[in-house]
Amino acid sequence: MIMQNPCFRLALGLSVSGPLKLEDVKNAYRPCALKWHPDRHQGSSKAVAEEKFELCSAAYQSLCDSLALD
C-alpha cells in the first residue's frame, strides 16, 4: 500500500488512520469543493477560499491516484 499524506485526509475531513475507499474520498471531496469554491466567496476571503479549494483538489487527486495504484 502506498503511504498517503495524512494532511490530505484531514483536508477532506477523513480519518487519518484506517482503511480508505475511493467512494469515501469522492463523497468527502464534493462538500469540501462546494464550501471552498472561489466563486462562492468575495473580497479578502476569496484568496483564502482559493487556497483551501486547491488543497481539497490536491488531496482528492492524490488520494484517488494512490487508491488506483493499490
N, CA, C and O atoms as CSV, one atom per row, in Angstrom:
chain,resi,resn,atom,element,x,y,z
A,1,MET,N,N,0.846,-1.193,0.000
A,1,MET,CA,C,0.000,0.000,0.000
A,1,MET,C,C,0.882,1.244,0.000
A,1,MET,O,O,1.889,1.284,0.707
A,2,ILE,N,N,0.528,2.232,-0.762
A,2,ILE,CA,C,1.262,3.482,-0.849
A,2,ILE,C,C,0.905,4.356,0.342
A,2,ILE,O,O,-0.253,4.421,0.756
A,3,MET,N,N,1.908,5.025,0.887
A,3,MET,CA,C,1.659,5.938,2.010
A,3,MET,C,C,0.872,7.147,1.509
A,3,MET,O,O,1.199,7.727,0.474
A,4,GLN,N,N,-0.141,7.511,2.237
A,4,GLN,CA,C,-0.958,8.663,1.886
A,4,GLN,C,C,-0.707,9.758,2.906
A,4,GLN,O,O,-0.616,9.495,4.105
A,5,ASN,N,N,-0.598,10.961,2.432
A,5,ASN,CA,C,-0.355,12.096,3.302
A,5,ASN,C,C,-1.555,12.289,4.227
A,5,ASN,O,O,-2.670,12.505,3.752
A,6,PRO,N,N,-1.340,12.212,5.559
A,6,PRO,CA,C,-2.469,12.379,6.486
A,6,PRO,C,C,-3.110,13.761,6.384
A,6,PRO,O,O,-4.294,13.919,6.685
A,7,CYS,N,N,-2.336,14.761,5.962
A,7,CYS,CA,C,-2.901,16.106,5.808
A,7,CYS,C,C,-3.981,16.118,4.726
A,7,CYS,O,O,-4.965,16.851,4.827
A,8,PHE,N,N,-3.790,15.308,3.701
A,8,PHE,CA,C,-4.794,15.235,2.644
A,8,PHE,C,C,-6.083,14.620,3.169
A,8,PHE,O,O,-7.175,15.058,2.807
A,9,ARG,N,N,-5.963,13.624,4.007
A,9,ARG,CA,C,-7.163,13.035,4.609
A,9,ARG,C,C,-7.886,14.068,5.465
A,9,ARG,O,O,-9.108,14.201,5.397
A,10,LEU,N,N,-7.120,14.795,6.271
A,10,LEU,CA,C,-7.718,15.818,7.136
A,10,LEU,C,C,-8.363,16.932,6.319
A,10,LEU,O,O,-9.416,17.447,6.695
A,11,ALA,N,N,-7.741,17.303,5.211
A,11,ALA,CA,C,-8.280,18.371,4.361
A,11,ALA,C,C,-9.679,18.033,3.862
A,11,ALA,O,O,-10.510,18.918,3.658
A,12,LEU,N,N,-9.924,16.750,3.670
A,12,LEU,CA,C,-11.240,16.311,3.198
A,12,LEU,C,C,-12.149,15.871,4.336
A,12,LEU,O,O,-13.272,15.424,4.102
A,13,GLY,N,N,-11.663,15.998,5.568
A,13,GLY,CA,C,-12.474,15.624,6.720
A,13,GLY,C,C,-12.527,14.127,6.958
A,13,GLY,O,O,-13.459,13.629,7.589
A,14,LEU,N,N,-11.541,13.409,6.461
A,14,LEU,CA,C,-11.491,11.957,6.622
A,14,LEU,C,C,-10.596,11.580,7.797
A,14,LEU,O,O,-9.741,12.363,8.212
A,15,SER,N,N,-10.796,10.395,8.323
A,15,SER,CA,C,-9.977,9.884,9.414
A,15,SER,C,C,-8.540,9.691,8.932
A,15,SER,O,O,-8.305,9.251,7.807
A,16,VAL,N,N,-7.589,10.027,9.795
A,16,VAL,CA,C,-6.177,9.917,9.434
A,16,VAL,C,C,-5.737,8.462,9.348
A,16,VAL,O,O,-4.850,8.127,8.563
A,17,SER,N,N,-6.340,7.611,10.137
A,17,SER,CA,C,-5.944,6.203,10.133
A,17,SER,C,C,-7.102,5.335,9.651
A,17,SER,O,O,-8.242,5.784,9.533
A,18,GLY,N,N,-6.776,4.111,9.385
A,18,GLY,CA,C,-7.807,3.174,8.968
A,18,GLY,C,C,-7.898,3.050,7.469
A,18,GLY,O,O,-7.257,3.797,6.729
A,19,PRO,N,N,-8.701,2.100,7.024
A,19,PRO,CA,C,-8.836,1.862,5.582
A,19,PRO,C,C,-9.561,3.020,4.893
A,19,PRO,O,O,-10.353,3.740,5.499
A,20,LEU,N,N,-9.264,3.164,3.638
A,20,LEU,CA,C,-9.855,4.240,2.854
A,20,LEU,C,C,-10.325,3.665,1.528
A,20,LEU,O,O,-9.609,2.902,0.880
A,21,LYS,N,N,-11.527,4.037,1.137
A,21,LYS,CA,C,-12.091,3.589,-0.133
A,21,LYS,C,C,-12.230,4.794,-1.058
A,21,LYS,O,O,-12.364,5.932,-0.607
A,22,LEU,N,N,-12.195,4.524,-2.338
A,22,LEU,CA,C,-12.355,5.573,-3.334
A,22,LEU,C,C,-13.682,6.300,-3.142
A,22,LEU,O,O,-13.756,7.520,-3.292
A,23,GLU,N,N,-14.711,5.560,-2.815
A,23,GLU,CA,C,-16.034,6.153,-2.589
A,23,GLU,C,C,-16.002,7.157,-1.428
A,23,GLU,O,O,-16.657,8.198,-1.483
A,24,ASP,N,N,-15.238,6.837,-0.380
A,24,ASP,CA,C,-15.104,7.754,0.760
A,24,ASP,C,C,-14.478,9.074,0.323
A,24,ASP,O,O,-14.923,10.148,0.727
A,25,VAL,N,N,-13.447,8.981,-0.500
A,25,VAL,CA,C,-12.748,10.178,-0.975
A,25,VAL,C,C,-13.682,11.018,-1.838
A,25,VAL,O,O,-13.754,12.236,-1.677
A,26,LYS,N,N,-14.388,10.375,-2.742
A,26,LYS,CA,C,-15.313,11.096,-3.619
A,26,LYS,C,C,-16.421,11.777,-2.822
A,26,LYS,O,O,-16.772,12.923,-3.101
A,27,ASN,N,N,-16.970,11.081,-1.839
A,27,ASN,CA,C,-18.046,11.649,-1.024
A,27,ASN,C,C,-17.560,12.793,-0.146
A,27,ASN,O,O,-18.335,13.697,0.166
A,28,ALA,N,N,-16.311,12.775,0.253
A,28,ALA,CA,C,-15.763,13.841,1.092
A,28,ALA,C,C,-15.350,15.053,0.258
A,28,ALA,O,O,-15.384,16.184,0.743
A,29,TYR,N,N,-14.962,14.817,-0.984
A,29,TYR,CA,C,-14.481,15.915,-1.829
A,29,TYR,C,C,-15.591,16.901,-2.195
A,29,TYR,O,O,-15.375,18.113,-2.155
A,30,ARG,N,N,-16.735,16.414,-2.537
A,30,ARG,CA,C,-17.808,17.297,-3.020
A,30,ARG,C,C,-18.170,18.400,-2.029
A,30,ARG,O,O,-18.184,19.566,-2.425
A,31,PRO,N,N,-18.466,18.097,-0.758
A,31,PRO,CA,C,-18.801,19.186,0.166
A,31,PRO,C,C,-17.638,20.156,0.381
A,31,PRO,O,O,-17.840,21.359,0.547
A,32,CYS,N,N,-16.427,19.617,0.374
A,32,CYS,CA,C,-15.252,20.472,0.541
A,32,CYS,C,C,-15.125,21.432,-0.646
A,32,CYS,O,O,-14.894,22.628,-0.467
A,33,ALA,N,N,-15.277,20.900,-1.844
A,33,ALA,CA,C,-15.170,21.723,-3.046
A,33,ALA,C,C,-16.282,22.770,-3.109
A,33,ALA,O,O,-16.036,23.913,-3.495
A,34,LEU,N,N,-17.479,22.391,-2.738
A,34,LEU,CA,C,-18.586,23.353,-2.749
A,34,LEU,C,C,-18.381,24.452,-1.710
A,34,LEU,O,O,-18.665,25.621,-1.969
A,35,LYS,N,N,-17.891,24.073,-0.547
A,35,LYS,CA,C,-17.678,25.049,0.524
A,35,LYS,C,C,-16.604,26.066,0.157
A,35,LYS,O,O,-16.759,27.256,0.432
A,36,TRP,N,N,-15.523,25.611,-0.459
A,36,TRP,CA,C,-14.369,26.479,-0.691
A,36,TRP,C,C,-14.212,26.947,-2.126
A,36,TRP,O,O,-13.198,27.566,-2.448
A,37,HIS,N,N,-15.169,26.681,-2.999
A,37,HIS,CA,C,-15.032,27.133,-4.387
A,37,HIS,C,C,-14.907,28.656,-4.410
A,37,HIS,O,O,-15.731,29.350,-3.815
A,38,PRO,N,N,-13.886,29.182,-5.091
A,38,PRO,CA,C,-13.645,30.633,-5.097
A,38,PRO,C,C,-14.813,31.469,-5.607
A,38,PRO,O,O,-14.964,32.619,-5.197
A,39,ASP,N,N,-15.629,30.926,-6.477
A,39,ASP,CA,C,-16.772,31.680,-6.999
A,39,ASP,C,C,-17.824,31.951,-5.926
A,39,ASP,O,O,-18.690,32.805,-6.113
A,40,ARG,N,N,-17.759,31.237,-4.812
A,40,ARG,CA,C,-18.731,31.424,-3.734
A,40,ARG,C,C,-18.263,32.443,-2.700
A,40,ARG,O,O,-18.969,32.715,-1.729
A,41,HIS,N,N,-17.079,33.004,-2.908
A,41,HIS,CA,C,-16.503,33.946,-1.942
A,41,HIS,C,C,-16.127,35.243,-2.638
A,41,HIS,O,O,-15.842,35.271,-3.836
A,42,GLN,N,N,-16.133,36.318,-1.854
A,42,GLN,CA,C,-15.793,37.628,-2.399
A,42,GLN,C,C,-14.781,38.307,-1.492
A,42,GLN,O,O,-14.609,37.929,-0.333
A,43,GLY,N,N,-14.118,39.308,-2.035
A,43,GLY,CA,C,-13.206,40.119,-1.239
A,43,GLY,C,C,-11.999,39.342,-0.750
A,43,GLY,O,O,-11.463,38.479,-1.446
A,44,SER,N,N,-11.586,39.670,0.468
A,44,SER,CA,C,-10.374,39.064,1.022
A,44,SER,C,C,-10.541,37.575,1.301
A,44,SER,O,O,-9.559,36.833,1.307
A,45,SER,N,N,-11.757,37.140,1.528
A,45,SER,CA,C,-11.967,35.712,1.800
A,45,SER,C,C,-11.802,34.864,0.537
A,45,SER,O,O,-11.661,33.644,0.623
A,46,LYS,N,N,-11.819,35.502,-0.629
A,46,LYS,CA,C,-11.664,34.753,-1.876
A,46,LYS,C,C,-10.269,34.134,-1.970
A,46,LYS,O,O,-10.123,33.013,-2.458
A,47,ALA,N,N,-9.254,34.847,-1.511
A,47,ALA,CA,C,-7.886,34.316,-1.551
A,47,ALA,C,C,-7.754,33.092,-0.651
A,47,ALA,O,O,-7.112,32.109,-1.021
A,48,VAL,N,N,-8.356,33.156,0.521
A,48,VAL,CA,C,-8.335,32.014,1.440
A,48,VAL,C,C,-9.091,30.846,0.812
A,48,VAL,O,O,-8.646,29.700,0.876
A,49,ALA,N,N,-10.222,31.144,0.212
A,49,ALA,CA,C,-11.031,30.099,-0.423
A,49,ALA,C,C,-10.262,29.427,-1.558
A,49,ALA,O,O,-10.346,28.212,-1.733
A,50,GLU,N,N,-9.512,30.217,-2.328
A,50,GLU,CA,C,-8.723,29.642,-3.417
A,50,GLU,C,C,-7.690,28.657,-2.884
A,50,GLU,O,O,-7.496,27.586,-3.459
A,51,GLU,N,N,-7.029,29.016,-1.786
A,51,GLU,CA,C,-6.031,28.126,-1.181
A,51,GLU,C,C,-6.678,26.839,-0.669
A,51,GLU,O,O,-6.166,25.743,-0.895
A,52,LYS,N,N,-7.801,26.985,0.017
A,52,LYS,CA,C,-8.495,25.813,0.565
A,52,LYS,C,C,-9.020,24.916,-0.558
A,52,LYS,O,O,-8.953,23.691,-0.467
A,53,PHE,N,N,-9.539,25.537,-1.613
A,53,PHE,CA,C,-10.049,24.775,-2.746
A,53,PHE,C,C,-8.921,24.004,-3.426
A,53,PHE,O,O,-9.092,22.843,-3.797
A,54,GLU,N,N,-7.765,24.653,-3.587
A,54,GLU,CA,C,-6.613,23.974,-4.181
A,54,GLU,C,C,-6.162,22.803,-3.312
A,54,GLU,O,O,-5.783,21.753,-3.831
A,55,LEU,N,N,-6.203,22.980,-1.993
A,55,LEU,CA,C,-5.838,21.892,-1.085
A,55,LEU,C,C,-6.824,20.729,-1.213
A,55,LEU,O,O,-6.412,19.570,-1.271
A,56,CYS,N,N,-8.115,21.033,-1.258
A,56,CYS,CA,C,-9.132,19.983,-1.437
A,56,CYS,C,C,-8.908,19.234,-2.749
A,56,CYS,O,O,-8.993,18.006,-2.796
A,57,SER,N,N,-8.625,19.975,-3.799
A,57,SER,CA,C,-8.416,19.356,-5.111
A,57,SER,C,C,-7.156,18.499,-5.134
A,57,SER,O,O,-7.158,17.398,-5.683
A,58,ALA,N,N,-6.074,19.009,-4.532
A,58,ALA,CA,C,-4.825,18.242,-4.473
A,58,ALA,C,C,-5.011,16.979,-3.641
A,58,ALA,O,O,-4.510,15.912,-3.996
A,59,ALA,N,N,-5.728,17.105,-2.543
A,59,ALA,CA,C,-5.986,15.951,-1.680
A,59,ALA,C,C,-6.791,14.901,-2.437
A,59,ALA,O,O,-6.464,13.715,-2.404
A,60,TYR,N,N,-7.825,15.336,-3.107
A,60,TYR,CA,C,-8.667,14.418,-3.881
A,60,TYR,C,C,-7.840,13.688,-4.934
A,60,TYR,O,O,-7.902,12.464,-5.051
A,61,GLN,N,N,-7.068,14.451,-5.695
A,61,GLN,CA,C,-6.277,13.856,-6.773
A,61,GLN,C,C,-5.248,12.874,-6.233
A,61,GLN,O,O,-5.097,11.772,-6.760
A,62,SER,N,N,-4.548,13.272,-5.194
A,62,SER,CA,C,-3.506,12.419,-4.621
A,62,SER,C,C,-4.079,11.131,-4.036
A,62,SER,O,O,-3.558,10.043,-4.280
A,63,LEU,N,N,-5.144,11.262,-3.272
A,63,LEU,CA,C,-5.743,10.078,-2.653
A,63,LEU,C,C,-6.349,9.145,-3.698
A,63,LEU,O,O,-6.218,7.926,-3.593
A,64,CYS,N,N,-7.006,9.708,-4.695
A,64,CYS,CA,C,-7.580,8.872,-5.761
A,64,CYS,C,C,-6.478,8.151,-6.533
A,64,CYS,O,O,-6.609,6.970,-6.853
A,65,ASP,N,N,-5.396,8.866,-6.831
A,65,ASP,CA,C,-4.286,8.248,-7.551
A,65,ASP,C,C,-3.672,7.110,-6.746
A,65,ASP,O,O,-3.387,6.043,-7.291
A,66,SER,N,N,-3.468,7.333,-5.452
A,66,SER,CA,C,-2.842,6.293,-4.634
A,66,SER,C,C,-3.773,5.087,-4.463
A,66,SER,O,O,-3.305,3.950,-4.403
A,67,LEU,N,N,-5.073,5.328,-4.386
A,67,LEU,CA,C,-6.014,4.210,-4.278
A,67,LEU,C,C,-6.095,3.424,-5.586
A,67,LEU,O,O,-6.296,2.210,-5.572
A,68,ALA,N,N,-5.939,4.109,-6.705
A,68,ALA,CA,C,-5.982,3.435,-8.001
A,68,ALA,C,C,-4.772,2.522,-8.184
A,68,ALA,O,O,-4.848,1.521,-8.897
A,69,LEU,N,N,-3.662,2.866,-7.541
A,69,LEU,CA,C,-2.447,2.060,-7.658
A,69,LEU,C,C,-2.441,0.862,-6.722
A,69,LEU,O,O,-1.639,-0.056,-6.895
A,70,ASP,N,N,-3.324,0.863,-5.733
A,70,ASP,CA,C,-3.378,-0.256,-4.774
A,70,ASP,C,C,-3.901,-1.506,-5.419
A,70,ASP,O,O,-4.012,-2.540,-4.760
